[in-house]
Structures are given as structure tokens and as C-alpha cells.
Amino acid sequence: MSVLFFNAGDKIDETLSYSIPTGQDAHCIARWRLLAPQGDFFEVPTELTVAQTGETIAVQFSRDITFKFGKRGVVRINPEYNAEAEDPDKGVENFPYASSREDAEIRGAEIWAVYLDEIVKSHLADCDAARAAGGAPRSARGFTKRALKLRGVQDPGEQYYNSLRNGGAGESKSDPVVAALQAQNQMIITMLTAVMQGKAVDPAALAKLAETPNAVGVSSKGEVITSGIATGEIKKPISQENTYDTLKTQPKAKADRAKDAEKHLG
């Protein structure tokens, strides 16, 4: 006897182990090769014959395969399976079963897509976290790289590397995540500084700051300042118009320094 499966994902070629209870000792282990073609059906035995003794023993390969590969698009076909009894609050990946070949192909494709999307989203989240922390996103490797290709998603880590290779600053041409974080962080700093100095917060200036990509601050004239490093165009120092005069030989009084600091902070 055998159980029919459908594999919607990549080819699976693994060796499964099973015990022989009537072997020479309690730890007698045998092996069976699982070969599941890509996008095709395959059968799994429920019984095997021991060559040395000729006896037939029951094996649980079908259960093990569902447990290990079910979330990768391997669907077990059971004519008595009722899809209407599935919990609608759970994802389709929790039900790698079908009652017919046709349903198995549909269910397998759905589960395989969910599996790929989870891997892609995990990699994108890692890249976003690396950039938010000021680091460089890593390029995808192994199956993650294949998942990105199958889902048609560009790898942020690869974009970062290509930008460096082409003489850029290391970021892709458009990075809305980093730009939004920069504007958001600077907006918080501006608000806190104004509150500490007893000033009223200007909602219009903050709104303009939040809407400007690569914004890093607001000048004393109310103009939004952008980072030349973030945009790839460094035309002048960010604080050029508010730069302190470092050539003066006499130190300023405390009150004068406070006024200069207030002017510098805008």
C-alpha cells in the first residue's frame, strides 16, 4: 500500500530512517530514500519488506513527510478529506491535505507561495533593521536568494552592493524606509529641543520636515536641511550658515555662548 502526495515546490531528495523491531538489537536502523519531483506527484509506502528476513513492517513515512514538508507545499491526497472542516482562522499552510489531484495542485501552489513569502519578508525585515541601525544590509544567500527570484522581489542587500560597486554611497537610488526614519528622528529631536528651551513648537515646520526625504533638520530661516550623504550630493556642510567662528582668541561669556547655541539650534 502507498499514500499519494503532490509536491508543489522544489525537488526533495532525502533519506528517511526507520527502525526494524525484529533486528539483531533494539537500535537496528534502516533507511529509505524519499524522492519528490518538483511540481509532480509521488507515492510513499506504508509498508516495507526487510530483505534479510522477508518480513513486512509498517512505516510512518507519510506522517513524517507531512510534518516536515507540509509547509513547503507537499500535500497529502486523501479522498475522504473534507476541506470544509478546516479552521478559517488558520492559514492554508496548516492544512497540507486535499481530496483529489486537482485540489492538491491548487493547495500545494498556495502553500508554496506562503512559504516563499515568509522567507522573503524575513530577509527584507533583516535588511530594514540593519539600515535602521546604521549598518549595511546583507545580500541573500542560498534558498533565500532563490525565494526572492521566484517572487520577483529585488534584494536590498544586492542593491546596496551594486551601488558601492558603481561608485555610489552604498544605498539604492530610492530608500523610503531610511528617509522616513531620518525625518521622524529629527522631528522628535527638534520638538524636544524646543520644549527644553521653553519655545512653542511650530507645527508647520515639523510637517515640512516630516514630508521631506532625507531631511536632517531645520535652519534658523525655517528651511529644511537635507543630508548630502543621504542624497548623494554633498554641496556644502550642513551647518555652514550657522558655523561658529573658531578663530576668536577670547572665550565668550556663558550668556553669549547660550545665545549662540540657541541660534545654532534654530
N, C-alpha and C positions, 0 to 999 in steps of 0.2 A: 504494500500500500504506500501511497505518497500523498503529499499536500502540494497544491499548485500555488505558485507565487508570481507576482509581476514586479519587476524592478524598473522603476521609472528613472533612476539615477545612473551614476557611473557604474562601470563593471565592478563586481565584487569577486575577488578570488582569495579565499581564506581557508584555513584548516581548522575544523572544529574537533574538539576532543570529546570522547565518551568513555565510560568505564565498562569493563567486562566483569560482571559479578561472579562468574564461574571461572575466572582466570586463576593462575597459579598463586596469586596473592591478592590482598584486598585493594591494592593500588595498581592493578593492571589497567593501563590506559591505552586506548586505540584512537586512531584519527580518521576523519572523513573530510574530503575536500569539497568545499562549497564554491560553486562556480555560477554566479548570477550575471548573465549578459546584460549589457546596457540597453534599456528600453525594450526588454523582452521578457517572456515567461520562462519559468524554470520549475522543476519539481524537486521536492525534498522528501526522502524516505522516512517512514515512521518505524521501520524495522530493518535490521541488518543481520546478515549471516556471518558468524565467526568462521573464518576459513579453517582454523586449526581444529575446531571441534564439530563444525557443521550445525551448531545450534543457532537459533534465531532469537535475537534480543530486541526489545523495544528501545527506541532512541527518541529524544525530545528536541531534535533539531528545529522543527517548525516553531516551537515555543521560543527557543533561544534566538532564532533569526528575527522573529517579530520584536522581541525585546531589544535586540542590539541594532537592528537596521530599519525598524518600522518608521522612525522619524526621518529616515533618509529616502523615503519613497518606495520602500519594499512592502508590498501589500499582499496579505494572505487572502486567498479566494476560498470562501465557504458558501455554498449555495443556500444555506439556512441563515446566513447573516442578515439581520434587519437593520438597515441604516436609519430607519425612523426612530429607533430606540436610543440613538446617540444623544448625549447631553449637548444641547445647543450652546451652552455657556463655555464649552471647552473647544479648543482649536481642533481643526481637522487632523493635525499631526498626532492626536491622541487616539485616533481610530484608523489604524492601517489595515482595514479589512474591507472586503467587497463580496457581493454575492455572485458576480459574473465577471467575465473577462473584460467586457466593455466598461463596467463600473470600476474595475481595478485599474484600468489605464487612466481614467479620469481622476480617481482618488490618488493614485500614485503621482501624477503630474502636480496635483495641488500640494501634496505633502512635500515633494521635492522642491517646489518653488518656495515654500515656507522655510525649508531648511537652508536654502541658499540665501534668502533674505536675512535670516538671523545672523549668518556668518558675515554678510556684507555690512549690516547695521553695526555689528560688534566692532568691525575694523574701522568704520567711519567714526564711531564713538571714541575709539582709542586715538585716532588722528586728531579729532577735535580737542580731546583732553591734553594731548601733547602740545598743540599750538596754544591753547589757553594758558598752559603753564610756561610758555615761552620757549618750548623745545621744538624739535623738528619731527614731523610725522614719519613713521617708518613705512617703507614700501611693503606691500603684501607679498607673502611667500606661500609656496605650496598650494594647498587646495583653496585657501582664501583668495589667492590671485585668480584661480580658475572660477571661483564663485562670482567675483567682480566681473569677469569677462562674460560669463553666462548671463548675468543680469544686466549687462550693458552699462555698468557704473564705472566711472573713471576713478583711479586710485589717487587720493590726495598725496600719499607718500611718493608716488611716482611723479606726480606733477611738481612736487617740491624738488625732487632730484633733477628733473628736466630743466627747471628754472635755474638751478645752480650750474648745471652743465652748459646752459646757454648764456651764462654771464649775468643772470638775474640775482635778485636778493634772496632767493630761496623760497618765495611764496608764489603761488599761481597768480594769474592776472586778476582774478576776482576771488576774494576771500571774505564773504559777508559775515561769517562767524567771528573772525578775528576783528573785523571793523566794528561790529556791533559791541563786542566785549570792550574794545578800547573806548568807544563813545560812552558806554554805560559806566565803566570805571571812572572815567574822567568827570562825568556828570556828578557822581557821588562825591568825589573829592572836592569839586567846585562848591557843591552845596554845603559840605561840612566846613570848608574854609570860610565861606560867607557867614555861616551861623556862628562860628567861633569868634569872628571879628564884629559880631553884632550887626551885620548888614542884612538887608532884605534880599531874598533870593529872587532873581529875575527869571520868571517862567519862560519868557520869550527867548532869552539867551540859552537856557538849558534845552529848550525844544530844538533850537537850531543846532546846538551841539550834538544832540542825540541823533539828528537826521543826517549829519554829515559823515560820510565814510572816512575812516582813518583819522577822525578828529582826536586831538590830544589836549585841547584847551581853548580858552577864550582870551584874546588880548585885551589891553586896557581900553581899546576903542570899541570893544564888543564884537570884534571879528573872530571867527572860528579859525583856529590854527590847526593845520594838518601836518602829519609827520612825513618828512621826506623819505625816511627809511621805509615806512609802510607803503607809500605810494610809488617808490622807486625813483622819485625826482627830488633830489636834495638841492634846493636853490639858495637857501640861506639858513643860518642857525635858527632854530625855533624861537629862541628868546632874544633875537637880535635887537629888537626895538626896546627891550627892557633890560639890556645887559648893564651890569654895574660897571662903574668907572674904577678899574683896578689899578690905575696909575696914581691915584691920590696918595700922598705920603702921610697925611694927618688922618688918624682914625676918626670916625664920626661919633657923635654922641648917641646915647641909647635912643632918645626920641627920634633923631634923624634916621637911625637905622630902622626903626619901626615904621616910619613913613615910607622909606624906600622899599621895605619888604611888602608893605600894603600895596604900593604902586606896582611892584613886580607881580604880585599875585592877582592883580586886576580887581 
